[in-house]
């Protein structure tokens, strides 16, 4: 996995590429260093952003309050701050999730 993860004093950042209105919620791969995520929620009124935070919080087993949308509120390309996680911890968790899906 070649994700562009960056450690910060508060945690780490994660770039994502979201596909709203999909058939199911899932990690579907990578795109230019970003994690590709499909969400069933349509992209209206910020609902897909909220669904993204819920999906990642459940996946990473962290509180929703630990995930902040930094950039891309109205774009498919987004950057998130994941508080209390290092890039190494995030990478390990995502690798184990991907292997469970295979």
Residue pairs with C-beta under 8 A, 6 or more apart in sequence:
1 30
1 91
1 94
1 95
1 98
2 30
2 33
3 14
3 15
3 30
3 33
3 34
3 35
3 91
3 94
4 15
4 33
4 34
5 12
5 13
5 14
5 87
5 90
5 91
6 12
6 13
6 87
7 86
7 87
8 81
10 81
10 83
11 66
11 81
11 82
11 83
11 84
11 85
11 86
12 81
12 82
12 85
12 86
12 87
12 90
13 70
13 79
13 80
13 81
13 82
14 35
14 79
14 80
14 82
14 90
15 33
15 34
15 35
15 77
15 78
15 79
16 34
16 35
16 36
16 37
16 52
16 77
16 78
16 79
16 80
17 31
17 32
17 34
17 35
17 36
17 37
17 76
17 77
17 78
18 37
18 38
18 39
18 43
18 48
18 52
18 76
18 77
18 78
19 28
19 36
19 37
19 38
19 39
19 76
20 39
20 41
20 42
20 43
20 48
20 51
20 76
21 39
21 40
21 41
21 42
21 43
22 38
22 39
22 40
23 38
23 40
24 38
24 40
25 37
25 38
25 39
25 40
25 51
25 55
26 37
26 38
26 101
27 35
27 36
27 37
27 38
27 59
27 94
27 97
27 98
27 101
28 36
28 37
28 38
29 36
30 36
34 77
35 94
37 52
37 55
37 56
39 48
39 51
39 52
39 55
40 51
41 47
41 48
41 50
41 51
42 48
46 73
49 69
49 73
49 78
52 69
52 78
52 80
53 64
53 67
53 69
53 80
54 64
56 67
56 80
56 82
57 63
57 64
57 66
57 67
59 93
59 97
60 82
60 85
60 90
60 93
62 82
62 83
62 84
62 85
66 82
66 83
66 84
66 85
67 80
67 81
67 82
67 83
68 80
68 81
68 83
69 78
69 79
69 80
70 78
70 79
70 80
70 81
71 78
71 79
72 78
72 79
82 90
85 93
